[in-house]
Amino acid sequence: MSNTNALSAKDRIAVLVDENSFVEIGAGVTKRSTDFNMQEKSVPADGVVTGYGLIQNNPVYIYSQDASALNGTIGEMHSKKIAHIYELAMKTGVPVIGLIDCAGMRLQESTDALAGFGKIYQMKAKASGVVPQISAIFGNCGGGVAVMAAMSDFTFMEQKEAKLFVNSPNTLEGNYTEKLDTANADFQKTASTVDFVLEGEEEVLNAMRALISILPANNNDTAFSEECMDDLNRMVPDFEAEAADPAVALADLGDNHFFLEVKSGYAKEMVTGFLCFDGITVGAVANRTKEFDDNGEECASYEARLTTAGCEKAASFVKTCDAFNIPVMTLTNVEGFAASVEEERTIASAVAKLTAAFAEAEVPKVNLITGKAYGSAYITMNSKHIGADMVFALPDAQIGMMDAGVAAKIMYADDKDVDLAEKAAEFTAQSGTEAAAARGYVDSVIEPASARKQLLYAFEMLFSKSEYPIGKKHGTI
């Protein structure tokens, strides 16, 4: 059950949607089962409120689970109501929002409940890439319900009361809740499922409103925010210093200093999120080497290397952007791959996924090289070589195979008389921005302060981009 201070299922909807805009569907639907004395139990609306409404005048379909009705458990009719919402959403091209507070499968309905879960999974899979799916967890979200949340495009979690788990912490061998609560928000925000964690139900619901306002309604729509009141030619004098922490730099670049970071607690060496250029929503992927606190002081540092978690986080984000026609921008500062025994088990396939995500994406793609761009890790990060439409670089960026000093030592390992410093300088001449620009790998070398207007104009020119790829069902990577 949810805590007594929680909003009701209908209250959550009322906070989420524009005032007086919600229309309920299926209010009279209830259970059919009479097994295990179910005929004696009242389950209003079968534990889920469904309907449609507006969020900042954008239409959405909503289901909100009611923990006061048999703990919000999912049974036959409960699942049919959710599936019906999905059918309507795909017919109309409208996002689906799920407000989750559920104790799981309704045991009294057994195989009917299992069939219901399967139907919801099937509808979520069909809707994937067609309409945005957004979930928010307010109470319990365990077992098969956790899979429902993970199948969404974006998942929110309330900090204090929400619980997300496939297996309860106490069922994990050698673990117990007091030792490590794997179901709570502190643990889950460092994992791969949850995109946003906020304290307080109203804060979660308001953040969902903000996300809906910058997303397209469906895969044939274009994402716009509110009219841009920011200066299109605004300079960003601190950008060069901020670039090490893209969460800060991207906020400085975007309209009205807006940047909505996605999965901020997971794989922090890779930053993903949304900003706007002249009102156009853009997805950003960036390598991070430093993390700054609210006072601008460095609080953490990271190697300029691609990791398994970082690549998978970025690949999923790029595929979501491409599915919904959201342009993609990268800030590249990478010198190689994470080097450890554990990473070696998974890094190749993870990098392959990210490389394929960028290469297959048909949306406008722009890359700004802010620091190092070495080797095949650089190729993976939305380089011109795998399909970036425009590539910019800062004057001090380094583009090449590897660090010049290391390269000189490798090339002249058997020559004890060679001047390694001289050879490193020669290699550096091949690794600068001028050499890359001369070969067409960089379109323009720009001053850091002009980054906003240069990137903004690039996306405006690419707005009407259209590609006609060779037909295929899907890739296998």
C-alpha positions in Angstrom: 0.0 0.0 0.0 1.1 3.6 -0.5 1.7 5.8 2.5 -1.2 7.7 3.9 0.2 11.0 2.7 0.3 10.0 -0.9 -2.0 11.5 -3.5 -4.8 9.3 -4.7 -4.8 8.0 -8.2 -7.2 10.7 -9.4 -5.4 13.4 -7.5 -2.2 12.5 -9.3 -3.9 12.9 -12.6 -5.4 16.3 -11.5 -1.9 17.6 -10.7 -0.5 16.3 -13.9 -3.0 17.6 -16.5 -4.2 21.0 -17.3 -7.1 22.1 -15.1 -10.4 20.4 -15.8 -9.1 18.7 -18.9 -9.2 15.0 -17.8 -11.9 12.7 -19.2 -12.2 9.3 -17.6 -12.7 6.2 -19.7 -14.0 2.9 -18.3 -15.0 4.1 -14.8 -17.6 1.4 -14.6 -15.3 -1.5 -15.4 -14.5 -3.9 -12.6 -13.4 -7.5 -12.0 -15.2 -10.6 -13.3 -13.4 -13.1 -11.1 -15.4 -14.8 -8.3 -12.6 -17.2 -7.1 -11.2 -16.9 -3.6 -14.3 -15.0 -2.4 -13.5 -12.2 -4.9 -17.3 -11.6 -5.3 -17.3 -10.1 -1.8 -14.5 -7.6 -2.5 -15.1 -4.2 -4.1 -12.5 -3.1 -6.6 -13.6 0.3 -8.0 -12.5 0.8 -11.7 -10.6 -2.5 -11.2 -7.8 -0.6 -9.5 -6.8 1.7 -12.3 -8.1 5.1 -13.5 -7.8 5.5 -17.3 -8.6 8.4 -19.6 -7.2 11.3 -21.6 -6.4 15.0 -20.9 -4.1 17.9 -21.8 -0.7 18.8 -20.6 0.2 22.4 -21.6 -2.5 21.9 -24.4 -0.8 18.7 -25.6 -3.2 15.7 -25.6 -2.1 12.6 -23.6 -3.6 9.2 -22.6 -3.1 8.3 -18.9 -3.5 5.4 -16.6 -3.1 5.8 -12.9 -3.1 2.8 -10.6 -5.2 2.9 -7.4 -3.4 1.3 -4.4 -6.6 1.7 -2.3 -8.4 -0.8 -4.6 -6.9 -4.3 -3.9 -3.4 -2.7 -3.7 -3.6 -1.6 -7.3 -2.9 -5.2 -8.4 -3.2 -6.1 -12.1 -5.9 -8.5 -13.0 -7.8 -9.3 -16.2 -10.0 -6.1 -16.5 -7.3 -3.9 -15.1 -4.9 -4.9 -17.9 -7.7 -4.6 -20.5 -8.2 -1.0 -19.5 -4.5 -0.2 -19.9 -4.4 -2.0 -23.3 -7.4 0.0 -24.5 -5.6 3.2 -23.7 -2.7 2.1 -25.8 -4.9 1.2 -28.7 -6.4 4.6 -28.7 -3.0 6.3 -28.3 -1.6 4.6 -31.3 -4.6 5.4 -33.4 -4.4 9.0 -32.6 -0.6 9.5 -32.3 -0.7 10.6 -28.7 1.8 9.9 -25.8 0.9 7.4 -23.0 1.6 8.2 -19.3 1.5 5.5 -16.6 1.3 6.5 -13.0 2.4 3.3 -11.2 1.5 2.3 -7.6 0.9 -1.5 -7.8 1.5 -4.6 -5.7 2.0 -6.7 -8.8 -0.1 -9.5 -10.2 -3.5 -10.2 -8.7 -3.0 -13.7 -7.3 -6.7 -14.5 -7.1 -6.9 -14.3 -10.9 -3.9 -16.5 -11.6 -3.5 -17.2 -15.3 -6.0 -14.4 -16.3 -3.7 -12.0 -14.5 -0.7 -13.4 -16.3 -2.5 -13.1 -19.6 -3.2 -9.5 -18.7 0.5 -8.8 -18.1 1.3 -10.3 -21.5 -1.2 -8.1 -23.2 0.3 -4.9 -21.7 3.8 -6.0 -22.7 2.6 -6.6 -26.2 0.9 -3.2 -26.5 4.0 -1.4 -25.1 6.2 -3.2 -27.6 3.9 -2.2 -30.4 3.8 1.4 -29.3 7.6 1.6 -28.9 8.9 4.1 -31.4 5.4 5.2 -32.4 4.3 7.3 -29.4 6.3 8.4 -26.3 5.7 6.2 -23.3 6.4 7.8 -19.9 6.1 6.1 -16.5 6.2 7.4 -13.0 6.7 5.2 -9.9 5.0 6.5 -6.7 4.6 3.3 -4.6 5.4 -0.3 -5.3 6.7 -1.4 -8.8 7.9 -4.9 -8.5 8.3 -8.1 -10.6 6.5 -7.9 -13.9 5.4 -4.3 -13.2 9.1 -3.3 -13.1 9.3 -4.7 -16.7 6.4 -2.5 -17.7 8.3 0.6 -16.4 11.5 -0.5 -18.1 9.7 -0.8 -21.4 8.8 2.9 -21.3 10.9 5.5 -23.0 11.3 7.6 -19.8 10.8 6.6 -16.2 10.4 8.8 -13.2 10.7 7.7 -9.6 9.6 9.5 -6.4 12.5 9.6 -3.9 10.9 8.7 -0.6 8.1 6.2 -1.1 8.7 4.6 -4.5 10.1 1.0 -4.7 11.3 -0.5 -7.9 12.5 -4.1 -8.0 12.4 -7.3 -10.0 13.4 -9.3 -7.0 12.7 -8.0 -3.5 16.0 -7.1 -1.7 15.4 -9.8 0.9 15.2 -12.5 -1.7 18.7 -11.8 -3.0 21.2 -14.3 -1.6 23.3 -12.8 1.2 21.4 -9.5 1.1 18.6 -7.9 3.2 16.9 -4.6 3.1 18.8 -3.0 5.9 22.1 -4.0 4.2 21.3 -2.7 0.8 17.8 -1.6 -0.3 18.0 -2.4 -4.0 14.4 -1.2 -4.4 14.8 2.3 -3.2 15.5 5.4 -5.3 19.0 5.9 -4.1 20.0 2.6 -5.5 17.9 2.8 -8.6 19.1 6.2 -9.8 22.6 4.6 -10.2 21.1 1.8 -12.3 19.9 1.8 -15.8 16.1 1.8 -15.6 15.2 5.1 -14.0 15.7 8.4 -15.9 14.6 10.9 -13.3 14.4 10.8 -9.5 12.7 13.7 -7.6 11.6 14.2 -4.0 7.8 14.6 -3.7 4.9 13.5 -5.9 4.0 16.9 -7.1 7.6 17.5 -8.1 7.6 14.3 -10.1 4.3 15.3 -11.8 5.5 18.8 -12.7 8.8 17.4 -14.1 6.7 15.1 -16.3 4.8 18.1 -17.6 8.1 19.7 -18.5 9.2 16.7 -20.4 6.0 16.3 -22.3 6.2 20.0 -23.4 9.5 19.3 -25.3 8.7 15.9 -26.8 6.9 15.2 -30.1 3.5 13.6 -29.9 4.5 10.7 -32.1 7.1 9.5 -34.6 5.7 11.6 -37.4 5.7 14.8 -35.4 8.4 17.4 -34.7 9.4 18.5 -31.2 9.2 22.2 -30.3 9.3 23.9 -27.0 7.7 27.3 -26.2 8.7 30.2 -28.4 12.4 31.1 -27.9 12.9 34.4 -26.1 16.7 33.9 -25.9 19.2 35.7 -28.1 20.1 33.5 -31.0 23.5 35.1 -31.2 24.2 34.9 -27.5 27.8 34.3 -26.7 28.9 31.8 -24.1 32.2 33.1 -22.7 32.5 30.4 -20.0 31.9 27.5 -22.4 35.5 26.4 -22.7 35.9 26.2 -18.9 32.5 24.4 -18.6 33.1 21.8 -21.3 34.6 19.3 -19.0 31.2 19.0 -17.3 28.7 18.9 -20.1 25.7 19.1 -17.7 26.9 22.7 -17.0 28.0 23.5 -20.5 24.8 22.3 -22.2 22.7 24.4 -19.9 24.8 27.4 -21.0 24.3 26.5 -24.7 20.5 25.9 -24.7 17.7 28.4 -24.9 17.1 30.2 -21.6 19.8 28.0 -20.0 17.5 25.0 -20.1 19.0 21.5 -20.0 17.0 18.4 -18.8 19.6 15.7 -18.0 18.4 12.0 -18.4 19.8 9.3 -16.2 22.0 11.8 -14.3 23.0 9.3 -11.6 23.9 6.4 -14.0 27.2 6.2 -16.0 28.1 9.8 -15.1 31.1 9.8 -17.5 28.5 10.0 -20.3 25.9 12.8 -20.1 22.6 12.6 -22.0 19.6 15.0 -22.0 17.6 17.6 -23.8 18.1 21.2 -24.6 16.5 23.6 -27.2 17.9 25.7 -30.0 15.5 28.4 -31.2 12.7 26.3 -29.7 13.8 23.1 -31.5 14.3 20.2 -29.1 17.7 18.6 -29.5 19.1 15.5 -27.8 22.6 15.8 -26.4 25.3 13.1 -25.8 28.6 14.2 -24.2 31.7 12.8 -22.7 32.4 14.1 -19.1 35.8 14.3 -17.5 34.8 16.5 -14.5 31.7 17.1 -12.4 31.0 20.5 -10.8 28.9 21.2 -7.8 26.4 24.0 -7.4 29.2 26.4 -6.5 31.2 25.5 -9.6 33.8 23.5 -7.7 35.0 20.2 -9.0 33.5 17.3 -7.0 34.4 14.3 -9.1 36.6 13.4 -12.1 36.3 10.8 -14.8 38.6 9.3 -17.4 38.1 10.4 -21.0 37.2 6.9 -22.0 34.1 5.1 -23.3 32.7 2.6 -20.8 30.2 -0.2 -21.2 27.5 1.5 -19.2 28.2 4.9 -20.8 27.9 3.5 -24.3 24.7 1.6 -23.6 23.2 4.7 -21.9 24.1 6.8 -24.9 23.0 4.2 -27.5 19.5 3.9 -26.0 19.2 7.6 -25.9 20.2 8.1 -29.5 17.8 5.4 -30.7 15.0 7.1 -28.8 15.8 10.5 -30.3 16.0 9.0 -33.8 12.7 7.2 -33.3 10.9 10.5 -32.5 12.7 12.7 -35.0 14.7 14.6 -32.4 18.1 15.9 -33.7 21.2 14.7 -31.9 24.2 16.8 -30.8 27.5 15.4 -29.3 30.2 17.1 -27.3 33.2 14.8 -27.9 36.2 14.5 -25.6 37.4 10.9 -25.6 40.8 9.3 -25.8 40.0 5.6 -25.8 38.1 2.8 -24.0 37.9 1.8 -20.4 40.6 -0.7 -19.6 39.9 -3.4 -17.1 39.2 -7.1 -17.0 35.5 -6.6 -16.3 35.1 -4.0 -19.1 36.9 -6.3 -21.5 34.0 -8.7 -21.2 31.5 -6.2 -22.5 33.0 -3.1 -24.0 33.3 -4.3 -27.6 29.6 -5.0 -27.9 28.6 -1.9 -26.1 30.7 0.3 -28.3 29.2 -1.5 -31.3 25.7 -0.6 -30.1 26.6 3.1 -29.8 28.4 3.2 -33.2 25.4 1.6 -34.9 23.0 3.9 -33.1 24.8 7.0 -34.5 25.4 5.5 -37.9 21.8 4.4 -38.3 20.2 7.6 -37.0 18.5 9.6 -39.8 17.9 12.8 -37.8 20.2 15.8 -38.1 23.5 15.0 -36.3 26.0 17.6 -35.3 29.3 17.0 -33.4 31.5 19.5 -31.5 34.9 18.2 -30.5 35.8 20.0 -27.3 39.0 18.2 -26.3 40.6 14.9 -27.3 39.2 12.8 -30.2 41.5 9.8 -30.4 41.3 6.5 -32.2 38.2 4.4 -32.8 36.6 5.8 -29.7 36.4 9.2 -31.5 34.9 7.5 -34.6 32.1 6.1 -32.4 31.3 9.5 -30.9 29.2 10.7 -33.9 32.2 11.4 -36.1 31.9 12.5 -39.8 33.1 9.0 -40.7 29.9 7.4 -39.5 27.5 10.0 -40.7 27.6 13.2 -38.7 26.2 16.0 -40.9 28.3 18.7 -39.4 31.5 18.6 -37.3 32.9 21.5 -35.4 36.0 21.7 -33.3 37.4 24.1 -30.7 40.9 25.5 -31.6 42.8 23.4 -29.0 41.0 20.1 -29.9 43.2 17.1 -30.7 42.1 14.7 -33.4 44.1 11.6 -34.3 45.1 8.1 -33.4 46.4 8.7 -29.9 48.5 11.0 -27.7 51.5 12.2 -29.7 54.1 11.2 -27.1 52.8 7.7 -26.9 52.6 7.4 -30.7 56.2 8.5 -31.0 57.4 5.9 -28.5 55.5 3.1 -30.3 56.7 4.1 -33.8 60.4 4.5 -32.8 60.6 1.8 -30.1 63.7 0.3 -31.7 65.5 3.5 -32.5 67.4 4.7 -29.5 68.9 7.7 -31.2 65.7 9.3 -32.4 64.5 12.6 -30.9 61.1 11.5 -29.5 60.1 15.1 -28.8 60.6 16.1 -32.4 58.7 13.0 -33.7 55.9 13.8 -31.2 55.7 17.3 -32.6 55.5 15.9 -36.1 52.6 13.6 -35.0 50.9 16.5 -33.3 50.9 18.4 -36.6 48.8 15.5 -38.0 46.5 15.5 -35.0 45.4 19.2 -34.8 42.2 20.7 -35.9 43.8 22.3 -39.0 44.9 18.9 -40.3 41.4 17.4 -39.8 39.8 20.4 -41.4 42.1 20.2 -44.4 40.9 16.7 -45.0 37.2 17.6 -44.6 36.8 15.7 -41.3 36.0 18.9 -39.5 33.8 21.5 -41.2 34.7 24.5 -39.1 37.1 25.4 -36.2 35.1 27.7 -33.9 35.8 29.9 -30.9 34.4 28.5 -27.7 32.3 31.6 -27.0 30.5 31.3 -30.3 29.5 27.6 -29.8 25.8 28.4 -29.1 25.1 30.3 -32.3 27.2 28.0 -34.5 25.4 24.9 -33.3 22.0 26.6 -33.4 22.4 27.7 -37.0 23.7 24.3 -38.0 20.5 22.6 -36.7 18.3 25.2 -38.3 19.9 24.6 -41.7 19.6 20.8 -41.1 15.9 21.0 -40.0 14.6 19.8 -43.4 17.1 16.9 -43.6 15.7 13.8 -45.2 17.4 10.4 -45.9 16.2 7.5 -47.9 18.1 4.5 -46.7 18.2 1.0 -48.3 15.1 -0.8 -47.1 15.5 -3.3 -44.3 13.5 -4.6 -41.4 16.1 -3.7 -38.6 19.7 -4.1 -37.7 20.9 -7.0 -35.6 23.4 -5.2 -33.3 
